[in-house]
Amino acid sequence: MFAVQPAAWSKFDEHGCDYAVSISHAYRLCGIWQQRGEAQGDMMVWRLTSGHPVKWVRVYEDESVDTVTTEALALLA
């Protein structure tokens, strides 16, 4: 499973995010948040694991996508 929320929130918010059953569903949800103006800026897709959620993919306002690597994650902090 995945979850999406604005990237500006930085920490995972289990109550404020939207849950997705697949990565394609997560991308669609990102688009909906951005179309409705609910997200100002980029969106973050989180991968839900049996442990803590992991930042998985950043979806930019222009709809481009960037996987979150350790190096990219350092730039987000």
Summary of the structure (lengths in Angstrom):
residues: 77
radius of gyration: 11.3
end to end distance: 24.1
largest distance: 31.6
contacts: 205
relative contact order: 0.22
helix: 30%
strand: 29%
